[in-house]
Amino acid sequence: MCLLTLFITDIAKNHQVRKKYTIQLGENELVLKELDLLNEGANVYKLIGPVLVKQDLAEANANVSKRIEYISAELKRLDGTLQDLEEKQNSEKDAIFKLQQRIQSFQAGKAKA
């Protein structure tokens, strides 16, 4: 039963991380849309620590696009991990259920004797 609890904990952690990445993906997609609205010569600044640093619009677009690509890949990886954990959890549940049935049938047989 401890293994089943471990799967539940891992699944919950996976959901938390996935939620964080989903929020970041939405924010970055919004930034990309905003960057697309700008004219070619527009000034773009990137916050690095407490300082705003001027950045080329094409570079900013590329950075945000790569970030979106990375986050999407992480979400896909997390989905695969989550599916694997859920399959293992279901397998453990089935094994526990079968074991419980065997115990009950054993006890029923013992009661008849």
C-alpha positions as CSV (number, residue, x, y, z in Angstrom):
1,M,0.0,0.0,0.0
2,C,3.0,2.3,0.6
3,L,3.9,2.1,-3.1
4,L,0.4,3.2,-4.0
5,T,0.8,6.2,-1.7
6,L,4.1,7.0,-3.4
7,F,2.4,7.0,-6.9
8,I,-0.3,9.4,-5.6
9,T,2.3,11.7,-4.2
10,D,4.3,11.7,-7.4
11,I,1.2,12.3,-9.5
12,A,0.3,15.3,-7.3
13,K,3.8,16.7,-7.7
14,N,3.6,16.2,-11.4
15,H,0.3,18.1,-11.5
16,Q,1.8,21.0,-9.6
17,V,4.8,21.3,-11.9
18,R,2.5,20.9,-15.0
19,K,0.3,23.7,-13.7
20,K,3.4,26.0,-13.3
21,Y,4.6,25.3,-16.8
22,T,1.1,25.8,-18.2
23,I,0.9,29.2,-16.6
24,Q,4.4,30.1,-18.0
25,L,3.4,28.9,-21.4
26,G,0.3,31.2,-21.4
27,E,2.4,34.1,-20.3
28,N,5.0,33.6,-22.9
29,E,2.4,33.2,-25.7
30,L,0.9,36.5,-24.6
31,V,4.4,38.1,-24.7
32,L,4.9,36.7,-28.2
33,K,1.6,38.1,-29.4
34,E,2.5,41.5,-27.9
35,L,5.9,41.4,-29.6
36,D,4.2,40.6,-32.9
37,L,2.2,43.9,-32.6
38,L,5.3,46.0,-32.5
39,N,6.8,47.8,-35.4
40,E,10.3,46.7,-36.7
41,G,12.1,49.6,-35.1
42,A,10.3,49.5,-31.7
43,N,12.4,49.5,-28.5
44,V,12.2,46.3,-26.5
45,Y,13.6,45.9,-23.0
46,K,14.4,42.8,-21.1
47,L,14.4,42.7,-17.3
48,I,17.6,41.2,-16.0
49,G,17.7,41.4,-12.3
50,P,16.8,44.9,-11.3
51,V,17.9,46.4,-14.7
52,L,16.1,46.8,-18.0
53,V,18.4,46.0,-20.9
54,K,17.6,47.1,-24.4
55,Q,17.1,44.1,-26.7
56,D,16.7,43.7,-30.5
57,L,13.1,42.9,-31.5
58,A,14.1,39.9,-33.5
59,E,16.3,38.6,-30.7
60,A,13.4,39.0,-28.2
61,N,11.1,37.1,-30.6
62,A,13.6,34.3,-30.9
63,N,14.1,34.1,-27.2
64,V,10.4,33.9,-26.4
65,S,9.8,31.4,-29.2
66,K,12.6,29.2,-27.8
67,R,11.2,29.5,-24.3
68,I,7.7,28.5,-25.6
69,E,9.4,25.5,-27.4
70,Y,11.2,24.4,-24.2
71,I,8.1,24.8,-22.0
72,S,6.0,22.8,-24.6
73,A,8.6,20.0,-24.6
74,E,8.6,19.9,-20.8
75,L,4.8,19.7,-20.8
76,K,4.9,16.8,-23.2
77,R,7.5,15.1,-21.1
78,L,5.4,15.6,-17.9
79,D,2.3,14.3,-19.7
80,G,4.3,11.1,-20.5
81,T,5.5,10.8,-17.0
82,L,2.0,11.3,-15.6
83,Q,0.5,8.7,-17.9
84,D,3.2,6.2,-16.8
85,L,2.6,6.9,-13.2
86,E,-1.2,6.5,-13.6
87,E,-0.7,3.2,-15.4
88,K,1.6,2.0,-12.6
89,Q,-0.9,3.2,-10.0
90,N,-3.7,1.3,-11.7
91,S,-1.6,-1.8,-12.0
92,E,-0.9,-1.6,-8.2
93,K,-4.6,-1.1,-7.5
94,D,-5.4,-4.2,-9.6
95,A,-2.8,-6.2,-7.8
96,I,-4.1,-5.1,-4.4
97,F,-7.7,-5.9,-5.4
98,K,-6.7,-9.4,-6.6
99,L,-4.8,-10.0,-3.4
100,Q,-7.8,-8.9,-1.3
101,Q,-10.0,-11.3,-3.3
102,R,-7.6,-14.1,-2.6
103,I,-7.5,-13.3,1.1
104,Q,-11.3,-13.2,1.2
105,S,-11.7,-16.5,-0.6
106,F,-9.1,-18.1,1.6
107,Q,-10.9,-16.8,4.7
108,A,-14.2,-18.1,3.4
109,G,-12.7,-21.5,2.7
110,K,-11.2,-21.5,6.2
111,A,-14.6,-20.6,7.7
112,K,-16.3,-23.6,6.0
113,A,-13.7,-26.0,7.4
